[in-house]
Amino acid sequence: MKQFLRLCAIAFCVLFAGQSMAAAEHGSADEAVAMVQKAIAYMKANGREKTLAEVNNLHGQFRDRDLYITINDLNGKNLAHGANAKMQGKDLIDLKDADGKFFMRERMELAKTKGKGWQDYKFVNPISKKIEQKSMYFEKHEDLIFNCGIYK
């Protein structure tokens, strides 16, 4: 019986450690909000051009595990993308997710009407390279929309 309990305890520890390590690989909702607020504060202190350049730096301070900042103008054009250089400068207004949802159109409208919030859609995770459920936190500042999402 003691050996059985010992094996159960070991199995529990291995399972718990594995879940903790997996969770540590992913950013949290609070971390996504904090990163958006950090990017806005950076722009207030350093200006638009320096902020866009820093966000476009794929190894810069606005990239952490699967968290990264993107910045769009109010028409859906991507001005900065912290995970994919090919997205930088692209008009993304007609971008659809895996289910055909025009998520950029929706986000632009939400940003214009609410100013900030969360939006759900499906997108490719830059770490796993798989389409996953994503929740994007966005916040409008001046004429820009700052975004950071979490993968579920």
N, C-alpha and C positions, 0 to 999 in steps of 0.2 A: 504494500500500500504506500509506504514512504517513497519507494522508487517511482510509482505512478504519479504521486503528487509532485515529486521533483521534476519529472518529465513534463507534466502539465505546466509547471512554473517556468521551465525553460522555453517551452513552446509559446507561452504567453509573452515572455520577454522578447523572443525573436520576432513574433508577430507585431508587438507594440513598437519595437525599434524600427521595423520595416515601414510601418505606417508613419512614424515620426519622420523618418528620412524622406519618404515620398512627399509628405506635407511640406518639408523644408525646401523641396525643389520648386514648389509653387508659391507665388506671391499671394497674399491675402487681400481681401477687399479694403481693409484699413491701410495696407501698404500701397495699394493702387491710388486711393484718395490722397494719401500723403505725398506720393510721387507727383501727382498732378499739381498739388499745391506748392510743392518744391519748384516745379518748372515755372509756374506763374511767378513765384517770388524771384526766381532767377531772372526772368524777363524784366521784372520791375527794377531789379538792381543792375542788369547788364544790357538791356535793350533787346530788340527783336532779332536783329541779325546774329548777334552772338548766341542767343538762345536757340535759334533755328540750327545754327552750325553745331552747337553742343548736342542737341537732340539727334541730329543726323550722324553724329559720331557713334557708330555701332558698338563701341567699347567705352563710351563715356559714362558720365554719372547718372544718366537717365535710362540705364539698362541694368536690370537686376533679375537674374534667373529668367523666368518667363514674363517678367514685367518690363514694359518699355513704353515710352511716351510717343504719341503721334500728335501732330498739330495740323489742323485744317483751317482753311478760310471758311467763310459762311456759305460758300457755294459748293463745298465738298472737295475742293482741290487740296491735295496733301502737300503741305509745305515742309514737313519734317516727319521722318519715320525712323525710330530708333532700332528697328529690327530688320528692315528690308530696304536696302538702298534703291531697289528697282521701283519702289512705291513713291519715292521722293519726287515731288514735282508733278505727279499724275493727277488728273481729274478723276475722282473716285465716285462722283455723284450717282452713277449708274451701276455701281458695284452691288452684286447680289451675293447672299450667302448660299450654302449648300441646299437650302429649302426654297430658294428663289426670292427671298426677302430683300428688298431694296434697303438695306440697313443704313447706308450713308444718308439717303434721303430722309429716313426716319430720324436719325441722329441730328441732322441739320435742323429739322423742324423742332425737335425737342430742345435743342440748345437755344434756338431763337425764342421759343415760347416759355421755357422753364429756367433756362440759364445753366442748370446743372442737374445731374441725376445719373441713373443707371439704365443701360439698354442691353437686352439679351439677343444673341444671334449665334451663328456657327461660323468658325473661322479656323484657318490652319495655325496650329500651335508651332512657333518657331523652334521649340525644343524637340517635341515628338514628331513633327512634320505630318501630323494627322489632323483631320478636321475634328474639332471639339466644340462643345458648348462654351461660349464666352460671354462674360458680363463686362460691359465697358462702362467705366466711370468717365463722364465728360463734364467739363466746366468751361463756360464761355468767359473769356477775358478780352476786353476791347473788341476787336473784330476777328478774334481767333478762337478756335475750340481746341482745348487741351484734352487729351484722352489717355487713359491707361486702363487696360483690361486684365481680368483674371480668367484663367481657364479652369473649368469645373471637372 
